[in-house]
């Protein structure tokens, strides 16, 4: 599956984020790519990333300072690029609620710029990273990611005779990613309490390695226009707290603005256009539907599996403890 990367030039937007910098290490270790371009706006994070790559051959690596809001800079960065992984986003829910214009500029206009830059150069395959918060969104962040999904799917109708594909991967919280609940709770480990927004709250969980595999699988198998969705387990937030320190008290602080008690990967409406591809589900709408004629549609049981509160695939405290032992792999 990794052979797809051989002799390809790859550009990663948001290349210094949790996904980006770990994906870059994954690519340098496991693939024979031609060139790897980091595209991000923070020079310090790029310097720190390069310093962390001392064990790798970085002769194939290039760093571009740039913002996805800047179309001209993106076009310059995309010259001779074969693959784009679009990971750049403003993704913290409260921050997006307070700074809506900025979130729209990065997550929606920035995604549009990635599409336009791809169409104006020779890019052949583009995968955008999305989130379960784009499914039936109740916050601005989720709404902007839903818009980004829509324009990526629609971009396939703009390609004309060009051999270029645009697809999306949608998944839940990456274990121990920057700004997520696990690093927050680790800070409270030695204290007498954990702040819990709701005692019933659940979240989906995906490891960083599973995220890499999903993106790689999508690159190998997409036809253009799909939203690929992994089959994930979920966990209760209170069980996560107990797995970290079962003696600490749980202090209910209330749900934050724009927060859900449970997340969905596929909604009640979307499941009518979703199919089971074996390891993954896919949401297919528009022209790409013709290419999936003989694939089974999801049933109601599978739909429940895509609700973090209803799924039977919930991690217990011991399973969460095992996951916590392996999170050192993630550079947050």
N, C-alpha and C positions, 0 to 999 in steps of 0.2 A: 504493500500500500504506500510505503514511503518513496517508492521509485517515481511516483508522480512528480516529486520535487526535483528530480535529477536535471541538472543543466538549466534550471529555471531561475529567473530573477524575481524575487518576492519583495513586496513592499508591505510593511505593517504600520498602519496608522495607530497612534496611541501606543507606540512601541516601547514606552517606558512604564506603562501601567502593569498591574499584576499579571494579567494574561500576556501582554506583549513581551515583557522581558523574560518570562519563563518559556514562552513559545519560541523566542529567539534562541535560547539555550537548547531547547528541544531540537530545533532545526539544525543548529551547528553540530550537535552531537550525533544526530541520526540520519542526516540527509547529505546528498552530494549536489546541493544547489549551486548555481553559478554565482549569484550575488544576493545579498540580503540587505534591504534598506530599512532603517528605522526612521520613521517620520513622526516627530513629536515637537512640542513647543517649548519644552523645558531643558535648557542646556545643561543645568546641573545634574538632572536625572540621567541625561545621556552620558555625561562624564562618569557618573557613579556606575552606570551600567557597563561601560567599557572597562572600568577598573575591576568589575566583578567577573569579567570574561577572560581573565588571565590564563585559565586552563584550556581555553579553546583557540583554534586557529581563526583569527578574526580578519584574515586577509580578504575574505569575501564580504566583509561587513562595511556598510556605509551609513553615516548618520546625517540626516537632513533636519535642520531646524525649520519648523513650519507648522502652520495651523490649518486644520481642515476647512476653516472659514475662508482661507486664501486660495482661490481657484488657480490663479496664475502660478503660485508656488507648487501646488499639487501637480499641475500639468508638467512643470519642469521635473519634479521628482518621479513622475510616472513614465518618463521616456525609457524605452527598452525594458519596461517591466512586463512580466508575464502574468503574475498573480498578485492580487491585493487582498489582504486580510484587514478589514475595516473594524478596528477595535477602539478607536478614539470616541469618547463620549463624556459628557457630564452626567454622573450617575447617582449622586447622593440625593435621596428624595427630599429632605428638608431644604437643602441648598437650592435645588431646582424650584421648589415652591416659592422661595424667597427671591430667586433670580430668574424668573421665567423667560425673559427675553434672551438671556445668555444661553440658557438651556436649549431654546429653539434654534439659536444661531449655530450652535455646535452640533446638536443631535439631528436636526432636520436639514438646515442649509448646508452643514458640513457633509452630510450624507449625499445630498444632491451634488455637491462639488466633487465628491469621490466618483460618482457616476459620470458626471460630465468629463472629468479628467480621464477616466477610463475610456470613454467613447472617443475622445480626441487623440488618444495615443494607441498603442498596439496591445493593450492589456487583453488577456484572453479569459480570465476567470476571476470573479470577485465574490468574496464571502463576507457578509456583514454579520457581526455579533449582535444578538439581541438578548432579551431578558423575559422571564415569566411575567414581569410587571407590564409588558406590552399586551398581555392577554386581559381583556376587559379592564382597561386601566382606570384607576381612581385617582392617580396623581399625575402631575405634569411630566415627570420623568418617563413614566410608562406611556403616556400619550405621545410624547415625542419619539419614543422608540417604536411605537405602533406606526406612526407616520413614516419613520425611516424604513420599516419593513415594507410598507405599501409602495414606497417609491423605488425600492430595490426590486421588488417583484415586477413592477410596471416597467422598469428600465429595460427589460428583455424585449419590449415592443419597440424600443428606440434604436436597436442595434442595426436594423436594415440587413444588409448582406454580410455584415461583420460576424466573425465567429467569436462571439464573446458571451459569457454567461454570468448572470447575477443571481445569487441565492443567499439565503439567510439561515443562520443557526440560532435557535432560541433555547435558552436553558436557564436553570435556577442559580442560586448562590454558589459561587466557587468557594470551596472549603478554604477558610482562612484568608480570603482575598482582602485587600486593603479596604478598610472602612466597614467590613462586615462584622457580624455578631461575634464570631469566635475570637478575633483579636481584642474586641471590646471586653468580652467576658474573661479573657486571660488576664487583663489588667485588674479585674476584680477578684481574682483567684484567692488572694491572701486576705481579702477584706471579709466583713461579716455578712455581706449581702450581695445579691445580683439584682440589677434593675430589670424587671420583667414588664413589658408593655401590656401583655394579656396572657393569662394562664393557659389559654387554649391555643395560642398562636403556633403555627407550623410553618416550616420552610422546606423547599426542595434543596437537595445537596448534590453537587457534582464536584469531583476531584479535578484538579488542574490537568492531570493526565487524561482523564475522560474528555475534557474539553478539547485537548489537542487531537485526540482520536476522532472526535466528532467533526472537527474542522477538516482534518485530513480525509475522512470518509466522504464528506460533502464535496471536497475538491475532486475526488476520484469518481463520484457517482452522480453529481448534479447535472440536470439537463437545462437548468435556467428557469427560475421562477418559483422554486420550492422554498418552504420554511421547514427546515429539518429540526426535529425535536427528540431529545434522548429520553429513554425510559428510566426515570430516576426514582430513588427512594426519598422519603421526607423524614423530618424529625420534629418533635415538639421542642420549643425553645426551653421550656422548663427542664426537659430531659438533658439538653445540652448543658445547662447550668449545673445539674446534679452530677453529670459526668465529669465536669471540671472540679467541682468541690461540693460534695453531697452534704456537707455540714453547714454551709452558708445559708442564710435566710433569703427568701425570695420577696422582693419589694415591688409590688405592682405600681407602676408609674403612669399607666394609661397609654393608649395608642397615640402615636405621633400623627400629625396632619399628613394625609395622603397614604397612610399605611393600611394594609389589609390584615385580617386575622389569618386567612389562608390564601395561598397563591395558586394560580392555575397555569398550566402549560398549554392546554387546549381548552377553549371555552365550549359551552353547550351549543353555540351556533357554529363554531369553527369545525367541530367534529364531523359535521355533515360533509365537509370537504377535506377530510383527513384520511390517510391510508397508513397501513402497517407495512413497513419495509423490512421487518425482522428485528434488527438491532435498534432501529429508530422508527419514529413516526414521521410523516411529512404532511404538512398542510399545503394543498395544491389548489390554486385558483387560476383562472385565465387560460391562455393557450397551452400551457404546459400540461393541463389536465388530459389532453389527448395522448400524451406519452405514458400515461399511467392507467390505461383502460382496464387491464386485467388484475389490478391490485385490490386487495380487500379493504373495504371501508372499516373504520373503527366501530366497535360495538359499545354499548352502554357501560360495560365493566371496564373497558379500556379507557373510556372517558373519565370514570371515577379515579383511575390511576393517575390522571393528569390534574387532580385536585389534591393539594398537599394535606388537606384535612380529611378527605374521604378515602384516599388510597389505603390499601391493605399493606403496602410496602413501606411501613414506617420502621425506622431504626430504633432499637431499644438502647438503654443506657450503656450496656456493654459494647454494643456495636459502635456507638458514638465514641467510646473510649479508644477503641482500636483505630478509628479514623484519626483521632487527635494525636495518636502516637506517630502518625506518618506525615504530619503537616510540615515537618522541617524541610521537605522538598520544595516548598513554596517560598519564593523570595518576595516578600510583601513590602 
